Amino acid sequence: MANIARFSPIDEAFDELFRGFFVRPISVDGQNTPAQFRVDVAENDSGYRVHAEIPGVKKEDINISIDGEHVAISAEVKREKDVKDGERLVRAERYHGKVYRAFTLDQPVDEAAAQARYENGVLEVTLPKKAAVAAKRITVQ
């Protein structure tokens, strides 16, 4: 026997209205939130390796900040004016603005030994782990 489904145009209209509403980032303060980019973080015994896809930026526009185990990567994506005389832009789909990602690692990072390289739209950051400080034991006299 076939299953019979009940159809309600009002329910269908509300479903269509709110579909995807909670998937998009919502700004509470009314300001535009920076876009995010894709990041892969790998860990080995000596440190962390971060691969971030940030196409369309110059390496001078990338900022990396490290504070203990907190790492933040931001970049300014600028769109060059590429409309020639006599042309008009019909559609623009390229993003311009600020992109930002921040994350916390399991162990503190040695900021002095950290290295970053940007090539072909991929940022590779090597973050060595800070040497663990042994706890000092005090004898009671």
Secondary structure, 3 states (H helix, E strand, C coil): CCCCCCCCHHHHHHHHHHCCCCCCCCCCCCCCCCECCCEEEEECCCEEEEEEECCCCCHHHEEEEEECCEEEEEEEECCCCCCCCCCCCCCCCCCCEEEEEEEECCCCECHHHCEEEEECCEEEEEEEECCCCCCCCCCCC
